[in-house]
Amino acid sequence: MIAGRRPRGRARRALAGRAPAAVSAARRARPRAWQGLLLVACTAAAPPEQERMEAAEGPAQPPVEELFLGETAFPQEQLELQITSAPAWERDGRRVRFGVPLLLELGITDRLQIGGELPLELVRHDRGVAVGLGAVQAEVLANVVNERALGLALSAGLEIGLPASARELGPPGYTLAPFVCLDKAIGGVHVSLSASAEVGLPAAGRSAAELSPGATLAVVSPLGDVAPTVELAAELDDAASLLLAPGVLWHPAPGLELGAALELGLLGETPDVGLLLLVTREIELAGDDDDHLKHGRRSHSP
């Protein structure tokens, strides 16, 4: 229907109390009114579309801060400090392990991160109880690809491990572990894959280096402030091992992430059962007061 013209077949009604000149002016004003409304609607719709285009051109956003078993492909932003505590309880037959690792990650740039892990371990075994530091680790992570339009992030890194204070608490020698990690958004789900090749350097009682390749597949489904996760980790050492960890991560406040997962050993030298917890806090060392609200940049959709 054309503005200012009545549909065909409808009777014309007289406009009571209005002069012909006024009628003509009203008819001429109708197209202008419609044009004004159309212009306002187009102008109001422009900013969201522009924001969507700008968001698509930006970097991909991580769905969660940490995974229970695998590595994320997203480094911390420049001068962003992340502190994570990952308490874990595991039972393997008569052997019981309780660990409280403290992990620190610092963004040097938006694509380069350094970090470290200080694990406090308690292990009860057939010969008694061992308490002390596990394998202290240092890590560097570099982001290679981060494209939001593709829903893809790819990073590579290197982890260096020191000998544990006791054989029951971790590896007895130095370790080097190069690794890669990939995150791909597929619909509303993120699929993460990380793979590493840990090399145990020669130590006392060991004449040659040992290679232990491993990989972890994780599926994360962000649902608002909650993100259910499922992780499957495989490692090939003296024998193959397979570990499953279904869990959930929750963002109760900006910059804060809490999580819990059940650990189930499926194959090889893995714990029979375990409970994994995560408490992660992000702190901006520089920037505006609102920059620490990191939960807002977590992806709830690709």
Salt bridges, closest charged atoms under 4 A:
GLU49 OE1 - ARG52 NH2 2.45
GLU65 OE2 - ARG298 NH2 2.05
GLU77 OE1 - LYS294 NZ 2.91
GLU77 OE2 - ARG297 NE 3.44
GLU80 OE1 - LYS294 NZ 3.70
GLU80 OE2 - ARG297 NH2 3.23
GLU90 OE1 - ARG97 NH1 3.32
GLU121 OE1 - ARG97 NE 2.83
ASP126 OD1 - ARG94 NE 3.87
GLU168 OE2 - ARG127 NH2 2.97
ASP183 OD1 - HIS190 ND1 2.86
GLU210 OE1 - ARG206 NH1 3.75
ASP225 OD1 - HIS295 NE2 2.90
GLU257 OE2 - HIS251 NE2 2.85
GLU282 OE2 - ARG297 NH2 3.74
GLU282 OE2 - ARG298 NH2 2.84
GLU284 OE2 - LYS294 NZ 3.35
